[in-house]
Amino acid sequence: MKVVLDSLSKRFPPRGKKGKEVIAVNNFSFEIPHGKLVGLLGPSGCGKSTLLNLICGLYKPTEGEIFFGDETVSELAPEKRGVGMVFQSYALYPHLSVLQNIIFPLENLKGKDKLSKEEMKKRAYEVARLVQIEELMDRRPSELSGGQQQRVAIARALVKMPRVLLLDEPLSNLDARLRLQTREEIRRIQRETGITTVFVTHDQEEAMSICDLIVVMKDGLLQQIGKPQEVYDDPINLFVAKFLGTPPICTFDGEIKDGKLYIGKQEVMSPFDLPDKKVYVGVRPEGFVPEECGKFICTLSALEVMGRDVSLVMQNENAHTDKFRAIVDSDMPIDTTKTTVSLSLKRNKVFLFDKETEERVY
């Protein structure tokens, strides 16, 4: 099911006489392709959960339209949209068994959609096998681990055979190892079912690892849409560049002068077909190459061995943070007796941003 958001906005009224109107989603237009897993990504308060609730029908848009296929659903009640919703808290009924929790949405079906008890049980076991919890059907939620509860919540959403599956930060309550395992399961389930899925998260690593497309948001505004690797390699502005990547991108005050790029007084790269101007320079951590002939000189604070890679913790007076990291191969020789390190920069890992607009200029 293709989902189209057309000039969608959601504004909340001010609280009190001196309060200001809150614009949670601002003129948002985007097409979610049929059968794809799309991640809504951004910091807390950027409007991603509000956008999910608009798609679900829990909120009505202030402006704009929502289409499922060619059908507008902006005025439809949530239960008539054919969506499955998985909440951050799972929202399982503690007094019901796993089987009863999964079946519960089917008990509210009426008319031609109403199912017999045998049909409901059959469908519940079908989705339970899909999420691999069929041996847990007689247990109560309190007898399950966090990962198992998460699977029950997904099964309950899938049992209705929804047109669209919506996941609101479903992994935030799990520990690190379980998060990794469960996000792989979500990717597998989505591929097997082919259901158009929207996944809300503030964790860029989660979004980049399992999503077909990511939608980066800030303050209710759409920043960039694309395949995860494409957005990482080609950020449209400084915000997107900073938000994606672990460790984060390293940023510096720089200047284009006579076709050459300077960070402080050090000429670090040329040529550049750009007019002379002050810029912000962003360099991905993997974009630094330690070389004796390197033109970018930084203070070496520490060296962290991570097995396959080595992290150089460095300082530079023109950096925007007190310390920043470069990631290099562990077999690359680093002279730790020196207090400074000479670096060359990989051109495809260097991004330049306008100082006023923060839009990318190279």
N, C-alpha and C positions, 0 to 999 in steps of 0.2 A: 504494500500500500504506500503510494507516494503521499508525502505530507508537504503542503505548501503554506508558508507563513507570508502573508502579503501586508506589508506596511503595518505590522502589529505593534501596538503600544499599550502599556498598562500603567495607569497613574493611580496612586492612592491619595485620598484627601488628607489635608493637614490635620495634625492633632493639636487641638487648642487654637486659640485666636492668633497666636504668634507663630504657629507652626507653618512649615512650608510643604507644598505638594511634593510627594515623592514619585519620581519617574523611575519605575523599576525596569521597564522594557521600553525602548525608545525607537520607534519607526523601524522595526525589525523585519527584514525580508529575507527568506531563505527557502530553498527546496530540499527536502530530505528525500533522497532517491529510494525507490522501492527496494526492500530487502537489505538495506544497508544498516550498519551499526554506526551511529553518529554520536560523538561526544560533545556535550556542552561544557566548555572549560573556562574557568576564570576564578578570580579571588572571591572570598566571601562578600556578599552584598552586590555582586555584579548583575544579578537578575536571572541567573540560569534556572534556579528552582521556580521562580515566578513564571518563566517561559514554559517550563514543563507543566505547571499547573494550568496554564492557559491552553496548552494542547490537550490536557486531560479533561478540562471543563470545570475544574474547581474554581477558577477565576474566569470572569468574562472580560474580553478585551475592551479597553476604552476606545480604541480605534483599530481598524484593520480587520482582516478576515483570515480564517483558518480553513484549509481545504484538506480533506482526505480523498485522494484521487481528484475527481472533478466535482465532488460534493462539498458544499460549505457546511461546516459543523459548528460555526461560531455560536449559534443559538441553541445547539443541542445539549441536553443534560448529559452529565458524565456517563451515566449507565447506558446511554443510547449511542455513544461514540464508538464502541467496540475497542476500548483500550484496556490494557492490563497495566496496573501500577504497582511497583515495588518500592516501599518507603524505606527511608534510612533506618527506622526503628523496627522494621519487619511487620509490626502490628499484628502478630499472631494472637489468637484467642487462647488464653492459658488453660481454660477448662475443657478445651476440645482436643481430641487426638489429632495427629498429623493428617490422617484420612479425612476427618471431619473439617479441619481447617481448609484443606484443598477443595473439598466438595462445597463448602459454604457458598461461594458465589453462584454455583449452579442451582442452589435451592431457591434463589430469587427469580429464576427465569419463569416467564409466564407465556401463555398462549402457545403458538406454534413452536416456540423455542424450549418449552418445558420438557424436561427429561425424566425418565423413570429412575428409580433408585439404582437399578442394575446398570443403566446407561451412565449415570453419574459416577458410580464406583468404577466402571470400566475406564471411563475417561480419566479419572483421578489416578488410576494405576498406570495408565499410558504416560502421563506427564511425570509421574514419580519415577518411572524407569528412565525417562529422558534426563532427569536431574539426579538420578542414581540414589534415590532414598526409599526404594520400595520396601526395604527391610525395616523401615522405621515407622510404618503407617499406624501402628498401635500405640506409639509413644505420645507423651504430652510435650509441649514446647520446653518445659523446664528440664526435661530429660535429654535435651539435645545440646550439642555444641553450637557456637555462634555460626560456624560455617553450615551446619545442618539446618539451623533455623533460616539462614539465608536461602537455602535451596527450597525449603518449604514455601517461603514467600514467593519465590520465582514460580514454583509449581502452581501455586494458587492463582497467580496472574496468568499463567499459560493455559490453565484448564478451561477458561472461557473462549479459547481460540481467538485471541484478540487480533484486530487488524494492525494495531500498533502497541509495542511494549515500551513502557516508560520506567526508567530506573533512576531513583533520586538518591545519589551517593550511597549505593547499596553496600559498599565495602568499608565504610568509615568506622564501623564498630568492630572490625576484625583485626587480629594482630598481623604483623608484617608477612609472615610466612603464609598464613591462611588467606590473606588478601591476594597474594600472588597466585595461589592455587585456585581461588574462587573466580578471579578475573579471567583465568584461562577457561574455566567452566562456562562462564557467561559467553565468552567468544564461541565455544563449541556449541552451546545450546542455540545461540542466535544463528549460526551457520546451518545447523540441522533443521531448524524450524523455518528459516527464511523470513522471519517476521521483521518488519521495519522496527528498529529499536533506537531509542534516544536515551543516552546514558549521561547523567549529570555528575560531574566530579570537579574538585578543585586540585586534584592530584594529576599533574601533567604527565607523569610517567605512566599512570593507569590509562589515561586517554590515548597516549601515543602508542601503547603496546597492543591495544585490542580494537581500536576504532578504525573504520574505513575512512571516515572524515572527522575532522575536529572543527568546532566552531569556537573561536576565542572571543570572549566577551569582557567588557569593562564598563562599569557604570550604566548598564542597560543598553549599551551600544555594541553593535557587531564590529569587531576589529578585523578578523580575517577568517576565511574558510578555506580548507584544503586538506589534502592527504597529510597525515602527521609529519612524514619526513620532508614533504615539500614546504610546509609551514616552518619547520625547524631550519631548513636550508635557505629559505627565502622570506624572512619576516618582513611584514609591511611597515612596521614602525618599532620604536624602541620598547614599547610596552610588550609587544608580542615576543620580541627578541629576548627580553629579560624573563618573561614568564615561562618560556619553554627551555628546558635544558637542565641537566644535573651533572656536575656543578653548573651554576648559572653562568651566563655569558659575562665576560669581563669588560667593563666599560671605562673609557678614559676621555679626558678633554683633549681634543686634537684640532688640527688646522690643515686645510689644503692651501698650499702656497707654491706658485710656479709649477703646478702639476705634480707636486710631491706631497706626501702625507707626513705630517709631523705629530708626534705625541710629546708635548712639551717642546724641548729644543732638539729632540732626536728625530732625524729623518728615518722613518721606518719602512716606507714603501713608495714606489713610483713605477710608471707614470700614472696620473689620474687626469682624465679629460673632464675636469670640473673647474668652475671658477674659484678664485681664492675666497675662502670663507672658513669660519670657525665651525667645527663639527663635533659631535659625539662619536667616538670610535668604539665599536663593539667587536670583540674577538672571542670566538668560541674557545673553551678550554683546550680542545684538541687542535687549535689553530696555531699554537706556539711550537717552534722547533729550536731546541738548544743547539747553537752553533758558535764556534769561535769567532766567525765573521759576522754574527748577528748584530744588527744595528740597534735593537731595542734592549737597553740595559735595565735590569731590575734587581732589587735586593732579594736575595734568597733567605727566607725566614725558616723554612723547614722542608723536609722531604719525607713524604708519606708513601711507604711501599704497600701496594694493594694487590700484589701477586702479578697479574698480567700487566698492570699499568703502574706507573709511578705518578704521584701528585706532587707538583712543585708548588709550595705555598710561598707567594712572593708579595712584594710591596713596590709601589711606584708612586711618586708624589702627584702624578696626574690621574691616578685611578680614583674611581668614585667610591671605592670601599677601602677599608684599612688594609685588607689582605685579599688576594685573589688567587685562583688555582689554575695551573696548566696541567693537562694530562698528557704524558708521553709514555712511549714503550719502556718496559722495565729493563730491556737490554741496551737502552741508550745510555752511554756513559755520562754521569753528572759529577763534576768535581765539587764535592761538598766541603772542601777546605777553603773555597772562596766564598766571600760574602755576597758576591754579585753573580748573575748569570746573563749571558748574551743570547738573545733570541732573534730568530727570523719569524716572519708571520706568513701563514698560508693564505694566499689571496682569496680563495673561495670561502674562507672562514672569517673574513674581515667585513664588517658592515659599517657604513657611515650614515649618520642621522643628522638632520637639520636641528640646530640648537633651539630654534624657536618652536617649530611644529612637532619635532621628534619623529617626523616622517623620514623614511629611508631615502637617501639620495644616491647611494651606491650599494 
